[in-house]
């Protein structure tokens, strides 16, 4: 069944609602300790996002990124050439990236004649256009089976394969990176030149700094949940595995620490891109991590079908392609939206990047039908009949009204008492795609509005300060563009605006009930028993004539 029937597992899902949604690159954890208290709406049949408490833990000092090139709008999202963390074997140069590209081109692993690596005055490293590029032109193409990609299959067939056989995909890749780095592998050295190996994710920040800049945001909660999960995997699975490894393997893993494992996790996450970011298909891809992240129209990552990973026929294998969505001038910096479907908070945690100029201002909301609901079976049947999961994630945005899909699911979830008649099989064919797409009853709509207002207000109150405080700070000139404080400020402001927009929308909805036509009225109009202005068509004199 797509929905966990176990009450204990359901509570786990409640505690990890945020992490589960953005954690698409990895398998869902089997056991996660609950660290959150669910936020319930006025009705017990809707479960909204949890409040999450912080965790105690040491600061991974060797993962400090020194703002990793977040020094200007032009360099945001790029790696630094100098000032590298001690987690890095040695400094990466423009020459290293050039050598990687040259070797990969000779083996047919990539093509991208329009690009060249280059360094900026602020010490960042990125990819630049060495000629003009037209909209629709392919910027680069990468063979998934080539040297610019690290797949789970490659790890399984390596010397490390037998040791990591029972680990999850992301754990295999993370441990392989650490093994090859500590082994001083020349092949790894070349490969890492194309990776974002210094992700600016708050997961690797000092805990006090992360709390100060992000407390109460979904970015902070997701970061803390990632740390809890990764730390648990390290203590319960990975560290014991290393300690029992064969001598020739142990020699290169004996110095690996929890902080190293967190760093490797972050590198895997920061260099995996949809659709190669889940389970067995999880792939670390070199080069896209050197592009600047932007929400503006830029370029898109696409997949050309092949015979690899079941993506299509043909023996050539799948190819990852980045295609220009606008014209680029020679000398300009290559950029693309690294995760179009993720909120800025999720991108910030997963990739260590954020577009502070025009962020995706949104907050995620996860909903499911409670097993304690008296009508759970009927509601589950409705959703499953449509081929949808019983647990669904939605985003509320600062620049648009809540989606009708969100409202439809909420209306179903909140059906109760006399409204539950609509769950009868006779109405099933039209329920999801007709009756619930519009307001059903005044009570149902009021429950939905109040639940969303309560949820958004609660989430907004968790973030210390106000939007006015953040606006004043942004306009003060005291925040260095592209710094951690600047990116965190964009995340905070985006979440506040999205939540306030949600509150405003549902308050307006409550105030407009007098102009809303509910199901009963719509049904009577359809039967010509009610006029469009709400007047009955019943004529007592005509209808009572014998």
C-alpha positions as CSV (number, residue, x, y, z in Angstrom):
1,X,0.0,0.0,0.0
2,X,1.3,3.5,-0.8
3,X,0.3,4.7,2.7
4,X,1.9,3.3,5.9
5,X,-0.7,1.5,7.9
6,X,1.4,1.3,11.0
7,X,0.7,4.1,13.5
8,X,4.4,4.1,14.5
9,X,5.6,4.6,11.0
10,X,3.0,7.3,10.4
11,X,4.4,9.2,13.4
12,X,7.9,8.9,11.8
13,X,6.5,10.3,8.6
14,X,5.1,13.2,10.6
15,X,8.5,13.9,12.1
16,X,10.3,13.7,8.8
17,X,7.7,15.4,6.5
18,X,10.2,18.0,5.3
19,X,13.1,15.7,4.9
20,X,11.1,13.0,3.0
21,X,10.0,15.4,0.3
22,X,13.3,17.0,-0.5
23,X,15.3,13.8,0.1
24,X,14.4,12.4,-3.3
25,X,18.0,11.5,-4.0
26,X,18.0,8.8,-1.4
27,X,16.0,5.9,-0.1
28,X,13.5,6.7,2.6
29,X,15.0,5.9,6.1
30,X,13.7,2.7,7.7
31,X,13.9,4.0,11.2
32,X,14.1,7.7,12.2
33,X,13.5,8.9,15.7
34,X,10.7,11.4,16.0
35,X,12.1,14.9,16.9
36,X,9.0,16.9,16.2
37,X,5.6,17.7,17.5
38,X,2.9,17.6,14.9
39,X,1.0,20.8,14.3
40,X,-2.7,19.9,14.2
41,X,-5.4,22.1,12.7
42,X,-8.7,22.6,14.4
43,X,-9.9,19.3,13.0
44,X,-7.9,16.2,13.8
45,X,-8.4,14.9,10.3
46,X,-5.7,17.0,8.8
47,X,-2.0,16.8,9.7
48,X,0.2,19.7,8.7
49,X,4.0,20.2,8.7
50,X,5.8,19.5,11.9
51,X,7.7,21.9,14.1
52,X,11.2,20.6,14.5
53,X,13.6,21.1,17.3
54,X,17.3,21.5,16.8
55,X,20.0,18.9,17.5
56,X,23.2,19.2,19.4
57,X,26.3,18.3,17.5
58,X,29.9,19.3,16.7
59,X,30.8,21.6,13.9
60,X,32.5,20.0,10.9
61,X,35.3,22.5,10.9
62,X,37.0,20.8,7.9
63,X,33.9,21.5,5.9
64,X,34.0,25.2,6.4
65,X,33.5,26.8,3.0
66,X,34.7,30.4,3.5
67,X,31.7,31.7,1.5
68,X,32.9,29.4,-1.4
69,X,32.8,32.3,-3.8
70,X,29.5,33.8,-2.7
71,X,30.9,37.2,-3.2
72,X,28.7,38.7,-5.9
73,X,25.7,38.1,-8.0
74,X,28.0,37.0,-10.9
75,X,29.9,34.5,-8.8
76,X,27.1,33.1,-6.6
77,X,27.1,29.4,-6.7
78,X,30.7,29.0,-8.0
79,X,33.5,27.2,-6.3
80,X,36.6,29.0,-4.9
81,X,40.0,28.2,-6.3
82,X,41.8,29.3,-3.2
83,X,40.9,29.0,0.5
84,X,39.8,25.4,0.3
85,X,38.8,23.4,3.3
86,X,41.1,20.7,4.7
87,X,38.6,18.1,3.5
88,X,40.1,18.8,0.1
89,X,43.2,16.9,-0.9
90,X,44.6,19.9,-2.8
91,X,43.6,23.0,-4.6
92,X,41.6,22.7,-7.8
93,X,42.7,25.0,-10.7
94,X,41.4,26.0,-14.1
95,X,44.0,23.7,-15.5
96,X,42.5,20.7,-13.6
97,X,39.1,21.3,-15.1
98,X,40.6,21.9,-18.6
99,X,42.4,18.5,-18.3
100,X,39.3,16.8,-17.2
101,X,37.3,18.1,-20.2
102,X,40.1,17.3,-22.6
103,X,40.4,13.7,-21.4
104,X,36.6,13.2,-21.4
105,X,36.2,14.6,-24.9
106,X,38.8,12.2,-26.2
107,X,36.9,9.2,-24.7
108,X,33.5,10.5,-26.0
109,X,32.3,11.2,-22.5
110,X,31.2,14.8,-23.2
111,X,30.9,17.5,-25.8
112,X,30.6,21.2,-25.2
113,X,32.8,23.3,-27.5
114,X,31.1,26.5,-26.4
115,X,32.4,26.3,-22.8
116,X,35.7,26.9,-21.2
117,X,36.6,27.0,-17.5
118,X,37.7,30.2,-15.9
119,X,38.4,32.0,-12.7
120,X,36.9,35.3,-11.5
121,X,38.6,38.1,-9.6
122,X,36.9,36.9,-6.4
123,X,38.6,33.5,-6.6
124,X,35.6,31.6,-7.9
125,X,35.7,28.9,-10.6
126,X,33.1,28.4,-13.2
127,X,32.3,27.8,-16.9
128,X,32.2,30.6,-19.4
129,X,31.1,30.8,-23.0
130,X,33.9,31.2,-25.5
131,X,31.5,32.1,-28.3
132,X,28.0,33.3,-28.7
133,X,25.3,30.7,-28.1
134,X,21.7,30.8,-29.5
135,X,18.5,29.9,-27.7
136,X,17.8,26.2,-28.2
137,X,21.5,25.3,-28.7
138,X,22.9,22.4,-26.7
139,X,25.5,23.8,-24.3
140,X,26.9,20.5,-23.3
141,X,26.2,16.8,-23.5
142,X,27.4,14.2,-21.0
143,X,27.4,10.4,-21.4
144,X,26.0,8.9,-18.2
145,X,28.2,5.8,-18.7
146,X,31.3,8.0,-19.3
147,X,34.0,9.4,-17.0
148,X,32.1,12.5,-16.0
149,X,29.5,10.4,-14.1
150,X,29.8,8.2,-11.1
151,X,27.0,5.7,-10.9
152,X,26.0,3.1,-8.2
153,X,26.9,0.4,-10.7
154,X,30.4,1.7,-10.9
155,X,30.8,1.6,-7.2
156,X,29.3,-1.9,-7.0
157,X,31.9,-3.2,-9.5
158,X,34.8,-1.4,-7.8
159,X,37.1,-2.8,-5.0
160,X,34.8,-1.2,-2.5
161,X,31.7,-3.0,-3.9
162,X,31.7,-6.0,-1.6
163,X,31.9,-3.9,1.5
164,X,29.1,-1.5,0.6
165,X,26.8,-4.1,-1.0
166,X,24.0,-3.7,1.6
167,X,24.2,0.1,1.9
168,X,21.8,2.6,0.3
169,X,22.7,4.2,-3.0
170,X,23.8,7.5,-1.5
171,X,25.9,5.8,1.2
172,X,27.7,3.8,-1.5
173,X,28.6,6.9,-3.4
174,X,29.6,8.9,-0.4
175,X,31.9,6.2,1.0
176,X,33.4,5.7,-2.5
177,X,34.3,9.4,-2.7
178,X,36.0,9.2,0.7
179,X,37.7,6.0,-0.2
180,X,39.1,7.3,-3.4
181,X,40.1,10.7,-1.9
182,X,42.0,9.1,1.0
183,X,43.6,6.6,-1.4
184,X,44.9,9.5,-3.5
185,X,43.4,8.1,-6.7
186,X,44.5,10.0,-9.8
187,X,41.2,9.1,-11.5
188,X,39.2,10.6,-8.5
189,X,41.5,13.7,-8.6
190,X,40.5,14.3,-12.2
191,X,36.8,13.6,-11.6
192,X,36.5,15.9,-8.6
193,X,37.7,18.9,-10.7
194,X,34.3,19.0,-12.2
195,X,32.3,18.7,-8.9
196,X,30.9,21.1,-6.5
197,X,33.0,19.8,-3.6
198,X,32.3,22.7,-1.3
199,X,28.5,22.9,-1.1
200,X,27.4,25.9,1.0
201,X,24.6,23.9,2.7
202,X,23.7,25.0,6.2
203,X,24.1,21.4,7.2
204,X,27.9,22.0,7.2
205,X,27.7,25.4,9.0
206,X,28.5,26.1,12.6
207,X,25.3,25.2,14.5
208,X,25.0,28.5,16.2
209,X,25.4,30.4,12.9
210,X,22.7,28.2,11.2
211,X,20.3,28.8,14.0
212,X,21.0,32.5,14.1
213,X,20.4,33.0,10.4
214,X,17.8,30.3,9.6
215,X,15.9,29.4,12.8
216,X,12.3,28.5,12.2
217,X,12.6,28.2,8.5
218,X,12.1,25.0,6.6
219,X,15.8,25.2,5.4
220,X,16.9,25.0,9.1
221,X,14.5,22.2,9.9
222,X,15.5,20.2,6.8
223,X,19.2,20.7,7.6
224,X,18.8,19.5,11.1
225,X,16.8,16.5,10.0
226,X,19.4,15.6,7.4
227,X,22.1,15.8,10.1
228,X,20.1,13.5,12.4
229,X,19.6,11.0,9.7
230,X,23.1,11.0,8.3
231,X,24.6,10.8,11.9
232,X,22.4,7.9,12.6
233,X,23.4,6.0,9.5
234,X,27.1,6.7,10.3
235,X,26.8,5.4,13.9
236,X,24.5,2.4,13.1
237,X,25.7,1.2,9.7
238,X,28.7,2.9,8.1
239,X,31.2,3.2,11.0
240,X,30.8,-0.5,12.1
241,X,31.2,-1.5,8.4
242,X,34.4,0.4,8.1
243,X,35.8,-1.1,11.4
244,X,35.2,-4.6,10.0
245,X,36.6,-3.9,6.5
246,X,39.4,-5.9,5.1
247,X,42.9,-4.5,5.8
248,X,43.5,-3.2,2.3
249,X,40.1,-1.3,2.4
250,X,40.4,-0.3,6.0
251,X,43.8,1.4,5.4
252,X,42.1,4.0,3.3
253,X,39.0,4.5,5.5
254,X,40.3,4.3,9.0
255,X,40.7,8.1,9.3
256,X,37.2,8.9,8.0
257,X,35.1,10.7,10.6
258,X,31.5,11.6,11.0
259,X,32.3,15.1,9.7
260,X,33.9,13.6,6.6
261,X,30.7,11.5,6.1
262,X,28.5,14.6,6.4
263,X,30.7,16.3,3.9
264,X,30.5,13.4,1.4
265,X,26.7,13.2,1.8
266,X,26.5,16.9,0.9
267,X,28.8,16.4,-2.1
268,X,26.6,13.6,-3.4
269,X,23.5,15.7,-2.9
270,X,25.0,18.8,-4.5
271,X,26.1,16.9,-7.6
272,X,23.0,14.8,-8.4
273,X,20.3,16.3,-10.6
274,X,16.9,15.0,-11.7
275,X,16.1,12.5,-13.0
276,X,19.4,10.9,-11.8
277,X,18.7,11.8,-8.2
278,X,16.8,8.8,-6.8
279,X,17.6,5.3,-5.5
280,X,19.4,3.0,-7.9
281,X,19.5,5.7,-10.6
282,X,21.4,8.1,-8.3
283,X,24.4,9.5,-10.2
284,X,27.1,12.1,-9.3
285,X,27.5,14.2,-12.4
286,X,30.5,16.4,-13.0
287,X,30.2,19.9,-14.7
288,X,26.6,21.0,-13.9
289,X,27.9,21.9,-10.4
290,X,30.2,24.5,-12.0
291,X,27.2,26.3,-13.5
292,X,25.7,29.3,-11.6
293,X,22.3,28.6,-10.1
294,X,19.6,31.0,-11.2
295,X,15.8,31.1,-11.3
296,X,15.9,33.5,-14.3
297,X,15.5,32.2,-17.8
298,X,18.8,30.5,-18.6
299,X,19.2,26.8,-19.5
300,X,17.6,23.5,-18.7
301,X,18.9,20.1,-18.0
302,X,17.4,17.4,-20.2
303,X,17.9,13.7,-20.8
304,X,18.3,12.1,-24.2
305,X,16.9,8.6,-24.1
306,X,19.1,5.6,-24.6
307,X,19.4,2.1,-23.3
308,X,20.8,3.0,-19.9
309,X,18.7,2.8,-16.8
310,X,15.6,1.7,-18.7
311,X,15.2,5.2,-20.2
312,X,14.7,3.9,-23.8
313,X,16.0,1.8,-26.6
314,X,19.3,1.9,-28.3
315,X,22.7,0.9,-27.1
316,X,24.3,4.3,-26.8
317,X,23.1,4.9,-23.3
318,X,21.4,8.0,-21.8
319,X,23.0,11.4,-22.3
320,X,22.5,14.4,-20.1
321,X,22.1,17.6,-22.0
322,X,22.0,21.2,-20.9
323,X,20.2,23.3,-23.5
324,X,20.1,27.2,-23.7
325,X,16.8,28.8,-23.1
326,X,18.1,32.2,-24.1
327,X,20.9,33.7,-26.1
328,X,24.3,33.9,-24.4
329,X,27.0,36.3,-25.3
330,X,30.7,35.3,-25.5
331,X,32.4,35.7,-22.2
332,X,29.2,35.3,-20.1
333,X,28.9,32.9,-17.2
334,X,27.0,29.6,-17.8
335,X,24.0,29.2,-15.6
336,X,20.9,27.1,-15.1
337,X,18.2,26.3,-12.6
338,X,19.6,23.4,-10.7
339,X,16.3,22.2,-9.3
340,X,13.2,23.8,-10.9
341,X,10.7,21.8,-8.7
342,X,12.3,22.6,-5.4
343,X,11.7,25.7,-3.2
344,X,14.7,28.0,-2.5
345,X,14.9,26.5,1.0
346,X,15.3,23.0,-0.4
347,X,17.9,24.1,-3.0
348,X,19.8,25.9,-0.3
349,X,20.0,22.8,1.8
350,X,20.4,20.3,-1.0
351,X,22.9,22.2,-3.2
352,X,24.2,24.9,-0.9
353,X,22.9,27.5,-3.4
354,X,20.2,30.2,-3.5
355,X,19.2,32.9,-6.0
356,X,18.9,35.9,-3.7
357,X,18.0,38.1,-6.7
358,X,14.8,36.3,-7.6
359,X,14.3,33.3,-5.3
360,X,11.5,30.8,-5.5
361,X,9.6,32.1,-2.6
362,X,7.6,29.1,-1.4
363,X,7.0,26.8,1.6
364,X,6.2,23.1,1.4
365,X,3.2,21.6,3.0
366,X,2.7,17.9,3.4
367,X,-0.7,16.4,3.9
368,X,-2.1,12.9,4.3
369,X,-5.4,11.2,5.2
370,X,-5.4,10.2,8.9
371,X,-6.0,6.5,9.6
372,X,-8.0,7.7,12.6
373,X,-10.5,9.4,10.3
374,X,-13.8,7.7,10.5
375,X,-14.0,7.7,6.7
376,X,-10.4,6.8,6.0
377,X,-11.3,3.8,3.8
378,X,-13.6,5.8,1.6
379,X,-11.2,8.7,1.2
380,X,-8.3,6.4,0.6
381,X,-10.3,4.7,-2.2
382,X,-11.0,8.1,-3.8
383,X,-7.4,9.0,-3.9
384,X,-6.1,5.6,-5.0
385,X,-8.7,5.4,-7.7
386,X,-7.0,8.5,-9.2
387,X,-3.6,6.8,-9.0
388,X,-2.4,9.2,-6.4
389,X,-0.5,8.6,-3.1
390,X,-2.3,9.1,0.2
391,X,0.5,11.4,1.4
392,X,1.0,14.4,-0.9
393,X,3.3,17.4,-0.8
394,X,2.3,20.8,-2.0
395,X,4.0,24.2,-2.2
396,X,2.4,27.6,-1.2
397,X,4.0,30.5,-3.1
398,X,4.4,34.2,-2.5
399,X,3.4,35.1,-6.0
400,X,0.3,32.9,-6.6
401,X,-2.7,31.6,-4.9
402,X,-2.7,28.1,-3.4
403,X,-3.2,25.5,-6.1
404,X,-6.6,24.0,-6.7
405,X,-4.9,20.5,-6.3
406,X,-4.0,21.5,-2.7
407,X,-7.5,22.8,-2.0
408,X,-9.1,19.7,-3.5
409,X,-7.1,17.3,-1.4
410,X,-7.9,19.4,1.7
411,X,-11.6,19.4,1.0
412,X,-11.5,15.6,0.7
413,X,-9.5,15.3,3.9
414,X,-11.9,17.5,5.8
415,X,-15.2,15.9,4.7
416,X,-17.1,14.9,7.8
417,X,-20.6,14.5,9.4
418,X,-23.4,15.2,6.9
419,X,-21.0,16.0,4.1
420,X,-19.7,12.5,4.1
421,X,-22.6,11.3,2.0
422,X,-20.6,12.4,-1.1
423,X,-18.2,9.6,-0.4
424,X,-20.8,7.0,-1.4
425,X,-19.9,4.9,-4.5
426,X,-22.7,6.4,-6.5
427,X,-20.9,9.8,-6.5
428,X,-17.4,8.4,-6.9
429,X,-17.0,9.0,-10.6
430,X,-17.6,12.7,-10.4
431,X,-16.2,13.4,-6.8
432,X,-12.6,14.0,-7.5
433,X,-12.7,15.8,-10.8
434,X,-15.9,17.8,-10.4
435,X,-17.4,18.1,-6.9
436,X,-14.2,18.7,-4.9
437,X,-12.6,21.1,-7.4
438,X,-15.1,23.7,-6.2
439,X,-16.3,24.6,-2.7
440,X,-18.3,21.7,-1.3
441,X,-20.1,23.0,1.8
442,X,-19.8,26.1,3.9
443,X,-18.6,24.0,6.9
444,X,-16.0,22.1,4.8
445,X,-14.7,25.3,3.2
446,X,-14.5,27.0,6.6
447,X,-12.6,24.1,8.0
448,X,-10.1,24.3,5.1
449,X,-9.6,28.0,5.4
450,X,-9.1,27.9,9.2
451,X,-6.7,24.9,9.0
452,X,-4.5,26.7,6.4
453,X,-4.6,30.0,8.3
454,X,-3.6,28.2,11.5
455,X,-0.8,26.3,9.8
456,X,0.6,29.3,8.0
457,X,0.4,31.5,11.1
458,X,2.1,28.9,13.2
459,X,5.0,28.5,10.7
460,X,5.4,32.2,10.3
461,X,5.7,32.7,14.1
462,X,8.5,30.2,14.3
463,X,10.8,32.5,12.4
464,X,12.2,35.1,14.8
465,X,11.7,38.8,13.8
466,X,9.4,40.1,11.1
467,X,9.5,40.7,7.3
468,X,9.9,44.4,8.0
469,X,13.1,43.6,10.0
470,X,14.4,41.6,7.1
471,X,13.6,44.3,4.6
472,X,15.3,46.9,6.7
473,X,18.4,44.7,7.0
474,X,18.5,44.1,3.3
475,X,18.2,47.8,2.5
476,X,20.8,48.8,5.2
477,X,23.8,47.9,3.0
478,X,25.3,45.8,5.9
479,X,24.7,42.5,4.2
480,X,27.4,41.5,1.8
481,X,25.9,40.4,-1.5
482,X,26.1,36.6,-2.0
483,X,27.3,36.0,1.6
484,X,25.7,33.4,3.8
485,X,23.7,36.1,5.5
486,X,22.4,37.4,2.2
487,X,21.3,33.9,1.0
488,X,19.7,33.1,4.4
489,X,18.0,36.5,4.3
490,X,16.5,35.6,0.9
491,X,15.3,32.3,2.3
492,X,13.7,33.9,5.4
493,X,12.0,36.6,3.4
494,X,10.7,34.1,0.8
495,X,9.2,31.9,3.4
496,X,7.6,34.8,5.3
497,X,6.0,36.2,2.1
498,X,4.7,32.8,1.0
499,X,3.1,32.2,4.4
500,X,1.6,35.7,4.5
501,X,0.2,35.2,1.0
502,X,-1.4,32.0,2.2
503,X,-2.9,33.7,5.3
504,X,-4.3,36.5,3.2
505,X,-5.8,34.2,0.6
506,X,-7.7,32.1,3.0
507,X,-8.9,35.1,5.0
508,X,-10.3,36.6,1.8
509,X,-11.8,33.2,1.1
510,X,-13.6,33.2,4.5
511,X,-14.9,36.7,3.9
512,X,-16.3,35.8,0.4
513,X,-18.7,33.0,1.5
514,X,-21.7,35.1,0.6
515,X,-20.7,35.0,-3.1
516,X,-19.7,31.4,-3.2
517,X,-21.9,28.7,-4.7
518,X,-21.6,25.4,-2.8
519,X,-22.4,21.9,-4.0
520,X,-26.0,21.8,-2.9
521,X,-26.8,25.0,-4.7
522,X,-24.9,23.8,-7.8
523,X,-26.8,20.5,-7.7
524,X,-30.2,22.3,-7.5
525,X,-29.3,24.6,-10.3
526,X,-28.4,21.6,-12.4
527,X,-31.8,20.2,-11.8
528,X,-33.4,23.6,-12.6
529,X,-34.7,23.8,-9.0
530,X,-32.7,27.0,-8.3
531,X,-31.9,30.0,-10.3
532,X,-28.4,31.4,-10.7
533,X,-29.3,34.2,-8.3
534,X,-30.2,31.6,-5.6
535,X,-34.0,31.8,-5.9
536,X,-36.1,28.7,-5.9
537,X,-38.1,27.7,-9.0
538,X,-40.7,26.0,-6.9
539,X,-44.2,27.4,-7.5
540,X,-46.6,26.3,-4.6
541,X,-49.7,27.2,-6.6
542,X,-48.7,25.4,-9.8
543,X,-47.2,22.4,-8.0
544,X,-50.2,21.9,-5.7
545,X,-52.9,21.9,-8.4
546,X,-54.6,18.5,-8.2
